[in-house]
Each structure stands twice: as structure tokens, then as C-alpha cells.
Amino acid sequence: MTTSGISRRGALRMFGIGALGAAGAGVLGACAPSGAGSTADSGDPKSKNFDFTSWSLNEEAAKPAIEKIIKAWEKAEKSKIRAVSYPYNEYLSQLTLKLGGGETTGAVHLDIAWLAAMAQMGRLADLGSVAGKGGYTDVALKSGVYDGTQYGLPWNTGSIGVIANAKLLEKAGIKKHPTTVEEFEDALRELKGLGGGVVPYAAATKVAQLKDIFPWMQTFGCTLYDGGKVTIGDDASVDAVTWYKKLHDQKLIAADVDRFDARALFGQGKAAFYDDAIIGKGVTSAQSKDTTLADAMQPMERPVLKAGDTPRALLWGGVIAIVKGKGQDAATEFALHTTTDRATTSAYFAARALPPSTTAGLAAPEVAKDTFTTEWTEKITKTASGSPFWQFAQSAQIDEVVAKQVQAVLVGKAKPKDAMRKAGEEVTALTKR
Amino acid sequence: MTSTTSTALPAVERPQPSTARAGRGTRRRMRKDLLRSRIAAWCAVAVIGAFGLLPVYWLLATALSTPESVFQFPPKLVPTDLTLGNFTALAENDQLIKYMVNSLIVASITAVLSVVVATYMGYSFSKFRYRGRRSLMHLVLASQMFPQALLLVTLYAVFSSFGLLNTYTALVLSFTTFTMPLCVWMLKGIFDTVPDALLEAASIDGASRWRTLHSIVAPLAAPGMIAAGLFAFVRGWNDFIFALTLADKEKQTLPPGLVSTYIGEFQTAWPQLMAASLVVSVPVVVAFMFLQRYLVGGMTAGSVKS
């Protein structure tokens, strides 16, 4: 009989083999053909049949509306669209793998934050000539641009901004939305005075959503990234985090809050302000027992440091990009139709409350009569901008390293100046990779 | 040998009242200590039990709650608005049933394939002597050390080039890559405990090596093979990332299916997700209930040498 124990020599041999195997697997992976559609840009661009990949095709709220658009297109064009979807949280990694492997063709729905990472793979078509026909708003059009090239046709363009609960503000005697940081702080103190466990501002304090600090840093004057240099760590970013910490210490914001907690608090009338995308109204009011909450929800311009400054907000939305190769032409037509056809965008708005990206779409009576959407577009989206870090493949890691440093400040483990200097160094390293 | 008797013992003096009281006190103290240690043990068991069962309770409570009550902040330990709607909705979801069938097919084939291959490999490693045997054994185990992401990318490229993406074959083969090494080592340990004399006796009786393995060794190692199969089944049943990446919606298994169905960009349908998770865990629980006696025996077999 033999022994099955592992000697030191055996263990060393095993590690050696493991390392060799890992290297071999890497080489094998690198050398393996790039996939079913192995050659880049392969397939017939004139094919009427193509794929449409979207995470929304998984989601109960969105699926029927998108399937309706697909069916209408298939009927009108006598073509076949294969619907492909991955869960939202896995979407980017799955798409990266499958686009690189040549398995993804046709039209691809992208969050605007992912456009740069996808465009850098060199598989997306330049849609510059098509975009001009769409009648998109300027801000929407820009959301589909990477490195000067129009890679995406904007489908829905909105932003992440501050939502206020008018009923709570009224209860605290606040007559109008605060416009400066100082007024905002005063309003938060008034709201805190209501008692009953009210968290005046359900700001993000968990790492998962602490990237919400970026618009505040910009509000205090930090550009985040300028002229090829990371500016996190400058005085403005330190001031912003010091202010955030002050709100935390005075219990004007609460510890351990992410977007889901913020919605829950707001939905129960225990928060007067929180940050969310425009779709937050539908999501938060749907999970609230208060049937009048939707009417009390108001978009609010993010307060500025001093009167006359431009309110900051993060651009948010989706674009449709086209993969070069099979079905490219038909997919481009489909994307243009989906994002610009007035009846289609209005029907999609009715189903999902996502603002269209065209001037005509926004002016459609169905959209124009929705006060929340029009106010949001005017107050928040108008001055929103994308994150300067979206251009880097490591943008998610950048968000995380900054968030961890901000959290360290909030829990008292680091001083704002040290934490922001460290965050700046770490982000710089990530942008250089 | 002892030959002590009661007469051989020194005379025992009758205890004085104070000594007797002291003895009673000691016994009382001992009883108290015993009671205290029992209470402490029960408290520890209760804490560990609560730690283990709380997630299951939370799963059940959420599955029986309405979406509105799930989002109550702070959350309530005992739900008030109870509903069975989340369970009835499952039966109407054909896609979920499809995911479940896919999971059953893929996890079962993975288990069978892992056991079959691991039986031959484990037997070979245990009972045959040949050049490179030890290196091969270590290579099998070392494959467990590859990061899953690396394996995934490599497997994706290989399956893609062979046109195997979006097939059960791709899923079974990929699951087997991470179930087989442990199964091989588990079964090798079990085969090590089968005495060589038994194999020699079979050989003298005219049994071929093939016959010896199938008719003599395999029945003896059956509990271990069942344990290895169960381990492979559970790994295959629970895998998320390989099933998501290598299969499309038609061939996807439950874990990615549930995430796709219930976890969205803006909302997670927690009550439905929990109800589905409860229902889909039933096959695994049932399998454990029937096979757990083999599992314990199989996992520990080979740990002590005869």
C-alpha cells in the first residue's frame, strides 16, 4: 500500500507543477483561437439577422417593452433578432470575454460608464455618420463618444442627482430647496430636529456606493482628473471629504448606507434627501407603503459651494453600440430606430420612465407632461458630466480605492488629508496600468 | 494481576461530621460545576445553532414576506405580512423549471463522470507502481490551485474553438475540471485501505485486474464513491460563473438563472429570489438526507490505515 501524504518535496513539486500549469494554461488561453466567430469583424455585415445584447432583457420591468420593440422590428424587416442577456452585475465581464471571443455580434446595450472599456477592444463600429441623423440632444450625443469617436447611439440619457421629499421638507419648515452647501447644511439640521429617527440626507457611506462622493468633490472644486493628472488629494478634495465627515459626525448622514438602504429610508419617510438615478422615483415609490410618496419626490439641483457655480451631477444612461461584422448594417438601423423613432421612444418611456435621448422624444406630449422627468432633465441632466475615470479600464477599481479611503475617514481611521493623498496615489497608479 | 481485597486495605476510619460535610460540599460543588459546564455547553450549542440556522430562518421569512415588508428599515426579525404568493409564482415560471432541469442534468452527469474517472485514476494511483505516478498525482491536485478566472478564460477559448459553447458538454467538462481532483484523492485514500492481500487472493482465484476492481474493490469503496459523487453533484449544482459564461439561456443552470431572473440593475426581487432558492435547494437536501450516512463514512474512509 502507498501513502497518500504529501512530503515537503512532494509539496514543492506540486507547487512547481501548479505554477507551470498556470503558465501553460495562460499560454493556452492566449494562443487559443479567439472564438466561434474567431476572426475579428467576421460575418456578413449585410445580414438582416443579428443579435441584440442587453442586461434589461433579464429584467421584469424592462423585458416586455424591449421584446415589443424587437418583435415590431422583426415583423417590419422580416429579420430575426437573437436576444442575449447577462445579469447587470456580470454584464461587463461577460461582454468583455464574449466580445473578445467573437461570440457577440450585432447591437449591444451599454451603460455609458462601460463604453470606453468596450471601445478600447477595437470591435465597435464608428457610428458618427449615423448619429447625425438622430436628432439627439448634445448631452446625450456626448455620452456615446469615446476618444473623439461616436461609438454609441444614446438610448436613454439621464443623471444621478439628489431627490428630495417635499413632505418632509414642509414638515421641517423648509420652503425651498437649498442651493448652497451652507444652506444645505442648515436644512439638514432643521430636518434632524424633526426627530423620529430621521436621517436628513441618506448619503452613501458604504464602499459599494461611495463613488457618490465624486460630484461633491467636484462641487468643492476638485476636477478629479485634469491634463493627464489625477487631482484627488488636492485641497478641494480634502475639503469635500472633511465636510462629508462633519455631516457624518453630526449624524446628518448615517453610517452604513448604500443605495438600497437609502431607498428604504426614503420610502419610509425617514430621509429627506438621497442620491439616485432618475429611475429612482419609480423604484423607491414602488417599494414604499406610502402611496403618495411619488408625488412628494422632487429632483433637486446639487447645492453649490457659492452662488453662481454650476451644480454637479454624474451623467447616467445607456447607449446602443454596434459590433463590426455580422449583421452590422441592420443592427445599426435597428439601434437608430430604437433610440430615435418617436412612437418607439414614447412607448418605452411609458413602460420604464426612462427619458429619451432626442429633442423630439423629450418634447413628445407623453414625456413633456411628466413634470418629474422634465424638471430632472432641466435641473440635473443639463449640467451633468461623465466621470473622467470612465476612460480607464480600471474605472471600477478607481471608484473602490477612493471609496475605501473616504470610508476610512468616516470611521475615524484616517485623516482627510492623508486619506485623499493616498487615494490620489493609488488612482494615479491605476491610471498608469 | 492484582490480588487486593477489602481486608488488605487499610482500615477506613469513620468520617467525622466535619469531614462528611466537607465531602457533601465537594459533591455539591462538583454537581454545580457539572451543571454549569452543561449549561455553558448548551449555550454554546444554542449560539452555534442560531448562527447556523439564522440564515435559513431569514431565507424562509423573506420568502414568505411581501416586497413592501422586506424593505422595512430597520428590518423586522419576525415578518408580519405573510404570503405564499412568492411560491405560487414559481410554478408559473417555465424558464425557472427549465433551469432546474438543466441543473439536474448537468450536476448528475458531472457527478457520474467525476466518480467514474476518479475511480480509475484513484485505483491506478493507489495500486499500481509506474514512472511519473507521484508527479501525476501532484499534477491532479495542483490543478485545484489554478485561479477559477484563469481556468474559465482558457476553457472558454478552448470550447469556443471546438464549437462546444452553449452545450451541456461544455458545462459538464468544465465542472469536472474542479470536481475531479478532489474526487481522485478522496478515492485514492479509500483504495489505499483495501488490503493488497485481498487483491492477491482475487488474482490467485483467476480474477483479472479489471474484474478485481469492479467486483471486489468497487463494492468495498461504494460509500466513498457515493460521497465523492455527492460532492461533485453539489459543486456542479452550485456553480455560478462557469454556467453563466459557457452556456446560453437555453442551457443555463439554476444559479445564473436565478440571478438573471431576480437580480436587476435597480431592484432585487428578494422575496421571490428567496422562495426560489428554498425550492431549488430541496433536491440537494433530499440527496443529503438519503446519502448522508455514506457521506460521513466516505469522507473519513482512508483517514486511518489498517
Interface residues (C-beta under 8 A of the other chain):
Chain A: M1 T2 T3 S4 I6 G10 R13 M14 F15 I17 G18 G21 A22 A25 G26 L28 G29 A32 P33 S34 G35 A36 S38 W55 S56 N58 E59 E60 A61 V84 S85 Y86 P87 Y88 N89 E90 Q94 L97 G101 G102 E103 F260 D261 R263 A264 L265 G267 Q268 K270 A277 I279 G280 V283 Q287 S288 K289
Chain B: P67 E68 F71 Q72 F73 F125 S126 R134 S135 H138 L139 L141 A142 S143 M145 F146 P147 L150 L151 V153 T154 Y156 A157 V158 S160 S161 G163 L165 W185 K188 G189 D192 P195 D196 L244 T245 D248 K249 P256 V259 S260 T261 I263 G264 E265 F266 Q267 T268 A269 G302 K305
